[in-house]
Amino acid sequence: MQTFFKTFAGDVALGCELLAIVLLGFGALETAWLLLRHVSRFGDLHFIKGLWLRFASRILLALELTLAADIVDTAIAPTWTEIGQLAAIATIRTVLNLFLERDIEKSEAAPVAPVPDAVDRAISGTGSGDPAPG
């Protein structure tokens, strides 16, 4: 029975890691595509910040998924070495996650124009992506 659970946990962990890789890959491709499509707006801080927010949110989710994979991987009969490695990895990923999440929240709370909207308008082709006056 323990072999079944260990195999199942390994499959779940692999699925989480695969999803994290796909998420990061699509996020990187989307960011590169938007930069190439709107190369003339590279100097536009609102546009770049919007891209950063989109990509940072994908990185944040990928970090959560890889942490979940590590936890699931060591959930069944872990050795002390595995527990130590998990603790180190979890600490590093959690710290990265906290700083990235704090930066995202700061950026979203800034009194500047709604940054993600600038990117959304650029993607959909409606408007210039510049913030609305006011």
Secondary structure per residue as TSV (DSSP state, phi and psi in degrees):
chain	resnum	aa	ss	phi	psi
A	1	M	-	360.0	-39.0
A	2	Q	H	-64.5	-34.7
A	3	T	H	-63.6	-40.8
A	4	F	H	-61.7	-47.6
A	5	F	H	-65.4	-37.9
A	6	K	H	-65.0	-42.1
A	7	T	H	-65.1	-44.3
A	8	F	H	-62.8	-44.0
A	9	A	H	-62.7	-39.7
A	10	G	H	-62.2	-39.8
A	11	D	H	-67.4	-40.6
A	12	V	H	-63.6	-44.1
A	13	A	H	-62.0	-43.0
A	14	L	H	-62.5	-39.4
A	15	G	H	-63.2	-42.3
A	16	C	H	-63.5	-43.0
A	17	E	H	-66.0	-41.0
A	18	L	H	-62.8	-43.6
A	19	L	H	-62.8	-39.6
A	20	A	H	-63.1	-42.1
A	21	I	H	-64.8	-44.3
A	22	V	H	-62.7	-44.0
A	23	L	H	-60.7	-46.0
A	24	L	H	-65.2	-40.8
A	25	G	H	-62.8	-48.3
A	26	F	H	-64.8	-38.7
A	27	G	H	-62.6	-42.4
A	28	A	H	-66.7	-43.1
A	29	L	H	-64.3	-41.7
A	30	E	H	-62.6	-44.5
A	31	T	H	-63.1	-45.5
A	32	A	H	-63.4	-42.7
A	33	W	H	-62.0	-44.8
A	34	L	H	-66.3	-38.2
A	35	L	H	-64.0	-43.2
A	36	L	H	-68.9	-38.1
A	37	R	H	-68.8	-31.9
A	38	H	T	-122.1	47.3
A	39	V	G	-61.3	-28.3
A	40	S	G	-69.3	-17.7
A	41	R	G	-99.2	13.7
A	42	F	T	-59.7	-29.6
A	43	G	T	-84.3	-5.7
A	44	D	-	-80.3	109.3
A	45	L	H	-60.0	-39.6
A	46	H	H	-63.8	-41.3
A	47	F	H	-65.0	-47.9
A	48	I	H	-63.8	-40.3
A	49	K	H	-64.6	-37.9
A	50	G	H	-64.1	-42.3
A	51	L	H	-61.4	-44.8
A	52	W	H	-60.0	-43.2
A	53	L	H	-61.1	-43.0
A	54	R	H	-63.2	-47.9
A	55	F	H	-69.5	-39.2
A	56	A	H	-62.7	-36.7
A	57	S	H	-66.9	-33.4
A	58	R	H	-70.5	-39.3
A	59	I	H	-63.1	-41.6
A	60	L	H	-59.8	-46.6
A	61	L	H	-65.5	-39.4
A	62	A	H	-64.0	-39.2
A	63	L	H	-61.8	-42.0
A	64	E	H	-62.4	-42.0
A	65	L	H	-65.7	-41.2
A	66	T	H	-70.0	-33.8
A	67	L	H	-65.6	-43.2
A	68	A	H	-60.1	-40.9
A	69	A	H	-62.1	-41.8
A	70	D	H	-65.4	-39.9
A	71	I	H	-65.7	-46.5
A	72	V	H	-63.6	-38.9
A	73	D	H	-61.1	-33.1
A	74	T	T	-106.1	13.5
A	75	A	S	-72.2	-28.6
A	76	I	S	-108.9	115.2
A	77	A	S	47.9	59.0
A	78	P	-	-75.8	152.5
A	79	T	-	-87.4	166.8
A	80	W	H	-64.5	-33.0
A	81	T	H	-64.1	-44.9
A	82	E	H	-63.0	-38.9
A	83	I	H	-64.6	-42.3
A	84	G	H	-63.7	-43.3
A	85	Q	H	-64.1	-42.3
A	86	L	H	-62.5	-42.0
A	87	A	H	-61.7	-43.7
A	88	A	H	-65.4	-46.4
A	89	I	H	-64.5	-44.3
A	90	A	H	-62.8	-39.5
A	91	T	H	-64.0	-47.4
A	92	I	H	-62.5	-47.9
A	93	R	H	-67.5	-35.9
A	94	T	H	-67.4	-41.4
A	95	V	H	-63.7	-45.3
A	96	L	H	-58.2	-45.4
A	97	N	H	-61.2	-45.3
A	98	L	H	-62.4	-44.8
A	99	F	H	-66.4	-41.8
A	100	L	H	-65.7	-43.5
A	101	E	H	-63.6	-39.9
A	102	R	H	-63.2	-42.5
A	103	D	H	-63.8	-39.7
A	104	I	H	-64.7	-46.6
A	105	E	H	-62.6	-40.9
A	106	K	H	-61.1	-44.2
A	107	S	H	-66.0	-40.0
A	108	E	H	-72.0	-29.8
A	109	A	H	-84.7	-8.4
A	110	A	S	-62.0	144.9
A	111	P	S	-77.0	14.9
A	112	V	S	-78.6	174.2
A	113	A	S	-58.5	159.3
A	114	P	-	-62.7	101.2
A	115	V	H	-61.9	-47.2
A	116	P	H	-60.0	-30.3
A	117	D	H	-63.6	-34.1
A	118	A	H	-61.3	-41.5
A	119	V	H	-71.8	-42.1
A	120	D	H	-59.6	-41.5
A	121	R	H	-66.8	-36.0
A	122	A	H	-67.3	-38.7
A	123	I	H	-67.4	-46.0
A	124	S	H	-77.9	-16.0
A	125	G	T	84.1	9.5
A	126	T	-	-98.4	120.1
A	127	G	S	79.9	176.1
A	128	S	-	-87.6	-13.7
A	129	G	S	86.4	-2.9
A	130	D	-	-76.4	151.3
A	131	P	-	-67.4	149.8
A	132	A	-	-73.8	141.2
A	133	P	-	-65.9	147.5
A	134	G	-	126.6	360.0
